Amino acid sequence: MKKKELIFIISTVLCMNLHAQDVPNAPDFLPGPPSELSMWYVNDYAQYTWGKSLRNTSRGEQAISDMSLDLPSYLSMFSKVLGIELSYSKTPQIYSILEYGMRYGDLATQAGQTAFFSRRPYTRLNESSLLPGSENQYSSVSSYPSAQALTGWLCALILTEVCNDRQDQLLARGLQFGTSAVISGYSWDSDTYAGCLIASAVLSRLHTHDGFSKMITAAKSEYEQITGTRTPATTRADDGPYIDTKDLPSSLTYLPVPPDSQCIRFAYDMMAYNDGKSIRYNDQRGQTAIDDVEYDAQHFCEIYSQILGVNISASTTPEIYELINRVHPSGNAATQEAKAYYMRKRPYVQLNEGTSYPDDEASLYDTGSYPSGHASGSWLMALVISEITRTSQDALLKRAYQFGQGRVITGYHWQTDVEAGRLVGSVVYARLHSSREFLEQVDKAVKEFKGLSSSIRATRADESINTQYYTIDGIRLDQEPVRHGVYIEGNKKVAK
């Protein structure tokens, strides 16, 4: 048996319980592609126009090479970042984990494109793309989410776990794949953003399996042997955040520059601001946004308790509570470098208008708006809790997405601040997996939740034998399952 075949078989066995129907369900937590009458399309068209202006430059040449979706191309691109050759022969462990991640990412892309359909820029506008030879092939394939953005960002996040010493450069390169899809005319900006968020959800789903963690460990060991780098798992002597702020990826390095008031993209921010202001007081989302101003572990426990169906607290679920308490500070901390550098004015400051939560206006007046710490922390927390119960991932991410949008509704952040914040949360999530204490605490939290959900299933099943369905983690469904999987009906497991 060839070595390559053996590596693939081992990786498949380690992660054999991943299936096509197990991918994150994007329609459950993302808004989908925008209509041409929405504010989101304003941003899409502005970014498309910007991308066209770069086609006859060296960045346009890079965009062409970035459009390839085969593993050797991604290995070649990231090899340049790391300064070593990534290949089957030179780095079989890194090759294996990226190959597996890309296979699963491809399943997520296909699922998203099946659920949504968005015409590609070159077809909608009846213009030429940067790769005319492929236009017919992809004209009937949805551009949402962007396969290039999803794959590039997923590979960058995985490599961030493996190669901590090059994390900033890897992340910056990972985001470029999505930008290249825009420059080429094959994707809208909203397609690429959706691809990045789905990629982070895929990574969280992968981490629910022991086999993936073993593959990460093997790849990291291989990288250290080749480069001579020694990056021992991060440990802390106290009960604070699992990763020191100085060791977190630099938000200033990988995030794009925020739009200023002279940029056409600022119109997108203004439209989102006005839309948010219109629902502050006459929509339930407005009240939820005010409630979500509270950014602490206790509030996260409250909102996740509603989703998980258990009371999360220091007394009832001490392991889950400790995990939340120690993770949540890093979401906001990871945004501070970019905040301090750009010092972007918050909407209520720049427009000299009030917010729907006046109590924080004075204290935040002279602080940076880009990126949003609330959006980062909520997305980060949803990804972490998804490791405890993957069947609740879509609901967790939907709530986290809403949490971030609340900052636009209240008037404390621009839309682009919030979007950047979710990317930061994704990055912190990947980086946390270099902490031994974090990994150990996740294991404790998983065992604690399984114990709770087992007792929940037994009680609930007796209450309604044939009328209710529950996930295998004990979460009650509002209707009969619509996705394939194993569920609890009454007191029996059933396949749907």
N, C-alpha and C positions, 0 to 999 in steps of 0.2 A: 504493500500500500504506500502511495506517495505521501510525503510529509504534509503537503498542502491539504490532501484529502483527510488525513488524520486530524489536523488542526481544526478543520471545519466540523468533523464529526464530534470532536470533544466539545467545541463551542456550542454545537446544537444540543448535545446531551445536557450540558450545564444549564442551558436556557430552553429546554425542550417544551416547557409549558407556556411559551409565547405563541399565540395564534393570531390569524388575521382579524378575528372578531374581538381580539383583546386590545386593539390599539385604542388610544384616547379618541373619544367621539367629539370631534371639533364642533359640530352644530350645537352641542350641549353647553359649550362655554365661550364660544366666539360668535360675534354678531353676523359673520358672513360677509361676502363681497358687497360693497356699497352700490346703490343705484346712482344713475347719472344726475339725479336731482339732489343728491345729498351733499353735506359738507365734506364727507370723506372723499368724494370724487374730485372735489376742488384740489385736495392735496395730491390725489393720484395723478391728475392731469398736470399739475405743476411739476411733480417729480419726473413725469414722463418727458416733459419739455426740457427739463434740465438734463436728463439722461441723453436725449438726442444731441444736445450740444457737445457731448463728450465723445461721440462715436468716432470722430476722425482724429482722436488723440491716442496717446499711449494707454490711457485708461480704457478706451474703447477696444484696443487690442487685447488687453487683459480680460475684458468682459467676454470676448469671443472664446478664449480658452477656458474661462470659468463656467461656460454653459454646458460643458460635458458632465454627464452624470455617472461616469464609470469610476470605479474605485482607484485605478492607477492614476487618474487625473488628480483626484483629491490628495492621494499620497504624495504626488509630485509637488503640488502646491504647498502642502504643509511641511514637506521636507525642506523647502527653502526657508521656512520660518524657523525650524528647529536646527538647521545646519547639519542634519544627518539624513541619510537615505532611508526613507520609509518604504519598505517593499516586503514581499513575501520571503525573499531569501535573506534579507538583512535584519528585518524586525518582524518575525512571524507572529509574535504575541500582539503587537500593536496592529499588524495587518488583520489578525483574526477578530479583534474587538471592533475595529472600524468596519470590517466587512459585515459583521453581525449587526452593528448599529445601523448601517446603511440599509440592510435588508428590512429591518423593522421600520426604519424611517420611510422606506418606500411604501410599505403597507399603510402607514399613516397618511402619506401623500395621496395614495389612491383612494383611501376612505374619504378624505376631505374633498377630493375632486369629484367623487361620486355624489356626495351630499350637496355640494355647491356647484354652480356653473357660472363662470365669469369669462366673457370673451377677452381674448388677449388684446393688448393695445394695438398691435398691427392689424388685427382683424376688425376691431371696433372702429378704428379711425381710418381704415383702408389705406394704410401707409406701409412702406417697406420696413423690415426689421434689419438688425445687424447680421442676421444669419438667414438670408432668403432661401437657402437650400432646404431648410427645415420647416418652412412656414406651412406647407400643405400637411405635413405630418402632425403638427400640433394645433392647427386651426380649430379642430373639433374637440380638443382636450382643454378642460377648464384650467385657467391660470391660477385659480385660488384653491389651495395654497401653493406658493411657489416651491417647486421641488428643489431648485437650486438653493434657495434660502434655508429651507428645512434641513437639507443634507449638510450644507456648509456649516450652519450653526450647531447642529448636532455633533458633527465631527469635532468642532472647536471645543464644545463643552466636554466631550469625552476626553480629548487630549489635554484639557485643562486639569482634569483629575490625574492624568498620567504624568504630565510634564509641568509641574507647578512652577518651575523656574522660568518658563516661557509663556506664562498664562496671558499676559497682556497682549503680546504679539499674536498669539493664537486666536484670541477673541476678536481682535481687530481684523485679522484675515478672514475669520469666519463670517463676519457681517458683510464683507465685501462680495461674497457670492450672491447675496440677495440684491445688492446694489447693481451688480453686473447684469442680473436678470432684468432690472429696470432699464439700464442703459441699452441693452440689446433690443428692447421693445417687446419682450416675451412676457413680462410680468408688470403688474401695477405695484405701487408701493404698499398698498393694503395686502396684496398677495404675499409679499415678502415678509411683512410684519406677522401675518398669520402663520407663515411657515416657521418663523423663529419661536413663536409661542408654542406651537404644536411640538417643535423639536424639544423644548424644555419638558413638556408633558411626556414625551416619549422617553426621555432620559429618566424621569421619575418612575415611569412604569418599568423600565429595565431594572432599576434598582430594587424592585420588589422581589427579585430572584437572587438567591445566593450565588448562582452560577455566574452572574454578571459581575458581582463584586470580586469573585475569584479571578475572572478575566482581567479586571482592572489591576488587581494586585500583581498578576503575572506580567502585564504590559509595563507597569511602573518599574518592576524589578529589571526588566529587559532594558528599559530606557536608562536607568541608573548605571547599569553595567556598561552600556555603550558609551555614555557620555562622561562617566566618572562622577556624576552628580549624586549627592546623597541628600535626599529630602525625607527624613524620617517623619512618620505620622505626627501631626501637631498634637501636643498635649498641654494642658493648663493645670496649674496647681490650685486655682480657685474655682468658683462656680459661676464665672462670668461667661461671655460669649466663647464659643468653641474655637474661633479663629480671631487672632489679634487684628485690629483694623489695619495695621501696617502690612499684614500679609495678604489682605484681600486684593483681588484684581483692581487695577486702577481704572475707575470709571472715566477719567479724563483721557485715557489712552484709546479705549475701544469705542466709546460712544460718539455719534456724529455731533457736529457743532449745532447748537440750538438755533432756530431761525430768529432773526431780529425783526424789528418792526418795518424795515425796508424790504424784507424778503417776501416774495409772493406767497410763500408757504405760511406766512403769518396770518394770511386771510383765513386759512384753515383753523388756526388757533382761535381767532376771533369768532368765527362761526360756531365753533364748539363751545366757547365761553358763553355766547348769547343763548345757545340752545340749552346749556346747563342752567343758566340764570332763569330761563322761562319755566323750569319745573321745580324750582327751589321750594315753593310754598303750596303748590297745587298738585303735587304728585307724591306718592309714597317714596319714590326714589329720593326726593328731596329730604325727607325726614331720615331715611336710612343714611344718606350722606352726612347729615349732622351727627347722627349716632356714631358713625365711623371716624369722626374726628379723633375720637379716643384711640390713641396708638399705644397700647400696652398689652402685656401678656394676658391680663384678665379679660380684655375685650375679645381677643382672639379666641380664648377659651369659650367665651359665651357664643360667638357665632359658629364655631366649629361643633359645639355641643348640639346645636340645632340640626346640623347636617349629619353628624355621626349617630345621633340618637342616644348619646350617653352624656352624663353630666361630667364635664372635664373640670377638675379642680385639684388643688394640692392634696386634699383629703381623700377624694374618691378615685382619682387616677394620678397618683403621684409621679409615675414615670412619664406619662404623656405631658403632664403639667411641667415637669422639669425640662423636657425637650423644648416645649414652646417657650418657656421662660428664658432659656439660654440661646435660642435661635433668633428670636425676634429683634434684638438690638442690632444684629449684623445687617439686616435689610436697609435700615436707614444709614448706618455707619458707612456702608459701601458707596453711598451717593455723595458723601461730603466733599470729596476731592473735586469733582466736577462742579458741585454747587459753589464752592469757594472760588474756583477759577473763573467761571462764567458770571457769577452773581447776577443771574437773570432776574429781572423784577417780576414779582408775582402779579397776577392779573389785577387784584384789587389795588395794588400799589401803582402799577403803571397807568391804570384807567381812573384812579382816584375814586373808586366806588367801594361800597361796603360788601361784606360777605354775608352768608347766611349763618355764620357762627362768629360773631364779633369778638368773643373773648380772646381769641388768639391773634388778632390783627396787630396789636402793638408789639407782641413778642416776636412775631415773624416778619415784621416790616422790613428789616434790614438783612434778611437771610435770602439765600439763593433759591430760585424756584426750580431749576433744572439740574438733575432729574428729581422726580417725586419719591421721597422716602416712604410715604404711605403705600404707593403703588408697588415699590420694590419689596417692602416688608410683607405685604399681603400675598403677593405672588410667590415669594419665597416660602412663606408659611404653608400655603396650599400645596406646593410641591413636596415639602417635607412630610406633611400629614398624609399625603397620598401614598407614601411608603408604608404607612401603618395600615391603611385600608384602600387598596387600589380601586375597589368597586365604587368608592365614593369620589374618585378623582375628578370626574367631570363636574359634579356638584360643587366640590371645593374650589375648582378653578373658576367656575361661573361666579361664585361669591367673591373670589379674589378680584376678578375682573371688575365687578360692580364696586368693590371697595376702592379701587383705583379711580374709577370714573367719578366717584363721590367727591374727589378733590377738585374736579372740574366744575361740578355742580355747585359746590360751596363757594367757589371763586378763589381758591388758594393755589391752584395750579393750572397751567395751560395744558391742552391735550397732548402736545409733544413732550411735555415733562412726564406725564403719566406713562406714555408709551415707552419712553426711555427707562423709566423706573422698573417696568416689568422685565426689561432686558437685564437690568442690574440684578434683580431678584433671581433670575435664571442662572446668572453667573455665580452668585454667592452660593446658590444651591449646589452647583457642581463642586465648588471649592471646599465646601463643608466636608466633603467625603475624604479629604485628606486628614481629618481629625479622628483619631482613634476613639476619643471620648464621645464624639458625635455618633460614630458608627455603633458603639456599644450601647448608647442611650436609645438609639432607634430600635435596636434589637429588644431592649427591655420594654419599650413602648409597644412594639408589635405583640409581644407575648402578653402584655397586660390587656391590650385591646381584644386579642383572641379569647382570653379568659372571660372578659365581659360579654363579648358578642355570643359566646357559646351559651351562657346563661340566658341571654336575651332571646336567642333563638328558641330555647326550650320553653320559655314562658310564653312568648308570642305565638308559637305554633299551636299551643293548646287553646289559645283564646279564639282562634279562627281557623279551623282545620282546612277548609277547602276554598276559602274566599280571598286569602291574602298570599302574596308572594314576598319573599325576602331574598336578599343577596346572600352569598355564602358567608358574608361578614355580619349578617344579622340586620341589615338595613331594610326597612319596610318600603316596598314600592307602591306607588299610587295607582298603578294599573298593571295589567299582565305584561311580562317582559317583552320588549320589542327587539332586543339584541340577543344574539346567540350566547349561550353560556349555561352554567349550572346554578340553579336556584333552589330555595326551600319553599315547597308548597305544602301547607299543613305541617306534618311531621316527617316529610320525606324529601329527599333530594330529587329534583327533576331536571332534565336537559331540555332546553328550549332553543 
